[in-house]
Amino acid sequence: QVQLVESGGGLVQPGGSLRLSCAASGITFSSYAMNWYRRAPGKEREVVATISNTDATNYKESVKGRFTISRDNAKNTVYLQMNSLKLEDTAVYYCHARWVTFSYWGQGTQVTVSS
């Protein structure tokens, strides 16, 4: 059974930081591209950051320089370090794993940026 379990969300003030984690089980983690998506209230889900199985990374333009995605294959975990958070970063953040036709989602973790 495949599970992706996110953690680390919460309430933070503008300019603050959070680190999201996504622990995977039931997959050969090192083979998968891992992605972070988010869905803000009233908006479509959007990709925030991706990391390939060779550690190549890509970011949504609005988070470049503020967010960092990384992975630890020994721990089957992907991270999203979020710094200089803005009000518009408020969303539910989802972990996603993809390899060829296989695609799995976590349940999401809420990030709220508010003063």
HELIX and SHEET records of a PDB file:
HELIX    1   1 PHE A   29  SER A   31  5                                   3    
HELIX    2   2 GLU A   61  VAL A   63  5                                   3    
HELIX    3   3 LEU A   87  ASP A   89  5                                   3    
SHEET    1   A 4 GLN A   3  SER A   7  0                                        
SHEET    2   A 4 LEU A  18  SER A  25 -1                                        
SHEET    3   A 4 THR A  77  MET A  82 -1                                        
SHEET    4   A 4 PHE A  67  ASP A  72 -1                                        
SHEET    1   B 6 GLY A  10  VAL A  12  0                                        
SHEET    2   B 6 THR A 109  VAL A 113  1                                        
SHEET    3   B 6 ALA A  91  TRP A  99 -1                                        
SHEET    4   B 6 ALA A  33  ARG A  39 -1                                        
SHEET    5   B 6 GLU A  46  ILE A  51 -1                                        
SHEET    6   B 6 THR A  57  TYR A  59 -1                                        
SHEET    1   C 4 GLY A  10  VAL A  12  0                                        
SHEET    2   C 4 THR A 109  VAL A 113  1                                        
SHEET    3   C 4 ALA A  91  TRP A  99 -1                                        
SHEET    4   C 4 PHE A 102  TRP A 105 -1                                        
END                                                                             
